[in-house]
Structure formats: structure tokens, C-alpha cells
Amino acid sequence: MQIPFHRPYITEEEINEVVDSLKNGWITMGKKTIEFENRFKDYTGSKNAVAVNSGTAALHLALRVIELKEGDEVIVPSTTFVATAEVVNYFNAKPVLVDIEPDTHLIDVNKIEEKITDKTKAIIPVHFSGQPADMDEILEIAKKYNLYVIEDAAHALPAWYKEEKIGTIGDITAFSFYATKTLATGEGGMATTENDEWADRMRVLRLHGISKDAWKRYSKEGSWEYDVIENGYKYNTTDINSALGLAQLKKLEWMWQERIKIAEKYNKAFKDYEELILYRVKDDRVSSWHLYPLKLNLEALKIDRNQFIEELKRRGIGTSVHFIPLYRFSYYKKHFDYKPENFPNSEWVFERVVSLPIFPGMKDKEIEYVIENILDLVKKNRR
Ligand SMILES: Cc1ncc(COP(=O)(O)O)c(C=O)c1O
């Protein structure tokens, strides 16, 4: 059997929406994008939603509107996708890494304050695998030191932190619709915020700093004339992507339930094996289960994580690793002075973690095949 790490869930609904865009004569950002933004606002309960062409773009625009400057510092977890820190580098500002917790892989809030200096401008917590970070503690620190909180919610649609849905808690929240995400449009992203001025500015910045977007320019109510009021970017999305987004949003709750069902099956199957360490979700939050991270108890096994992944691959099971800690990359070694020994939990997790397939539409026999093979590997490689 061959089981990919991820398989997008695309049905006739997505296909029909896209075909409608292709036939109706408007394929770049237009009416469908406005509708997608409105539906997204309703879904997350946020006041403003600004659609862009990636989650990275959403993070970048967020840092632009909070006026991040050269020399500023931004707190980010040491284990995250590179985009979280890369956007800080765009400004010649410094991503200041903070270690994660070993059981949740979330930024360790007890280690944030020691990293704050007069240059610190913001914190970017990452809702790893779909579990919200410790937002109360983060907001308290932000208030004490007058910092902005930009949530990296690339994994967290939908997710709840103590009854509150992700999308309205921090200053700006950035979502991703990359191919493997819980809502997938191939590429895409959304920034939500309660701040109208920031939202307006992000709309201008996403399309070259033009004061009116192309939709208004070319539609009946528009005119040819426009002004450029800021130096912006080409970050707008297209109606083709938004067509996919609209269709995906309609089935998001169902897709999320599918993920939960798979996570529960994995948890039940693996919980009694001392060779395996289950990922912990804290009691007061609800995860989107974008990822299913499983850790190996290396002390109880004869094989390491890489060998485990190779064995699964040989048996037709696709996996991934989330994430290689940032300080391990050449670029970060060259430009910063992070020391791996300062991030013991990131190191510990990285040596042990593997992300298993978890996606809507995964068949029972596929889930069982993954479980059987993991348990077989465990039994054959016990110390
Ligand atoms: C934690 C995290 N942040 C940001 C991003 C960037 O999103 P995008 O690929 O849509 O730019 C991703 C994933 O791709 C991610 O996993």
C-alpha cells in the first residue's frame, strides 16, 4: 500500500467553483476574493480579513503595519517553519529564538522574558500543529513590555484557546492555505485583525501600494486613475484561489472532524507503548490537528528517527519532520550566533519527532496500515 504524507481533499465543489471563475471572465482578485474574505471573517469571528497569496505574505504585511524597523528584535520559537523568522529578516531586524516545550512543541513562555531587550518590538507565537500557544501569558508579557503579538496561525484553522477561536486574540493573526494545510488553495494566506486601519493598510500594501485595487479600477464603478501611496508588494491572491477557498471553507468543519478522528485512532493505538511518546494538547485548548507529531523514545529503541522514517518509506508510508530547528540552517549559522545547547528542548524534540499522515478522506484501511507498521517497527526494534 502507498500512503502519501498528505492528499488534498478536492471534490466537484472545488472544481465547479474554479470553473465558474474561469468562465466568468475574472480570474485575478475580485468578487470571489471579497466573498472569501467575508466568509472567513464570519468563520473566525474577526472584524477584518485580508486575503493574500501566502501565509508568509500575511506575516510580512503584519510586521510592515506594526512598523517593524531595522535593528528591532522579534521573539520567535526556535522550532518553526522558516517563514516565521524569514519575515523578520526582511526588515534587517533580528529573530530572537526562544526554546520550545518538549511535550507541546509550543514556545516556552517561561523563557521569553529573559530574551526581551529595549529593541524587542513583537512576539510571534506559533500555534504548532494546530494547538494554540499560551496566549494569556504571551499577552501579559506583551502588555508589560509594550510589544505587539502577531500570531502565526498557519496550522490553526480551526483552533480554540480557552473558548476563543484563533483569529482575534493577538494584534494580527496570519493563516496559510498552502497545499497541505487544513484549508488548502495550493498557495494562499489571510491576515485577520480587529484594527481597521491596519487592515486597510494591508489591503493597499498587498497590491503595490495602490490606493484602489484592480477590481475597483476595472469594474463598472471604477476608473483608470489610481495613486501609489506606499511602496507595496505583489501579494494579492486570485479569484481562482479564492474559489478553492470558498469551497474548502464550506467543508472545513467536516475536514477538521476527519483529522480529529484520525488523531484519536493514532492516540488510542500508540498510548500503551513506552517506545512512543504522544504529542500533548493542553486541556484548555482545541487543536486543528493539522499535524500528528509522534516522538520516539530513543532510549527504548534500537533505531533512530531517521531509520524509522526510512523503514516507513520502504513500507509505502509518507512522513515528514516538523521542524528542523532554525539555528541548524546554514543561513542562520552564518548570520546569527545561536548555540544549539541553548535550545535543549528543540534538540530533544528534533531527534525524536516524526509527523504521520493525517488528512481528510484518509481511509480506515490506510489508518490501520500506518498503525500496524508503526507497531511492527516498534516490536522489531525494541531494546
Ligand atoms: C508555522 C508556519 N508558518 C508560516 C508558514 C508559511 O505559510 P505559506 O507557505 O502559506 O507562506 C508555514 C507553512 O507553510 C508554517 O508551517
The ligand as a Gaussian input file, in Angstrom:
#p B3LYP/6-31G(d) Opt

LIG

0 1
 C        4.393000      27.608000      11.039000
 C        4.295000      28.149000       9.638000
 N        4.352000      29.478000       9.454000
 C        4.246000      30.023000       8.233000
 C        4.097000      29.245000       7.110000
 C        4.076000      29.920000       5.784000
 O        2.910000      29.739000       5.072000
 P        2.948000      29.804000       3.473000
 O        3.584000      28.560000       2.974000
 O        1.495000      29.900000       3.093000
 O        3.697000      31.027000       3.088000
 C        4.017000      27.835000       7.258000
 C        3.819000      26.882000       6.178000
 O        3.912000      26.796000       5.084000
 C        4.131000      27.281000       8.550000
 O        4.087000      25.966000       8.747000

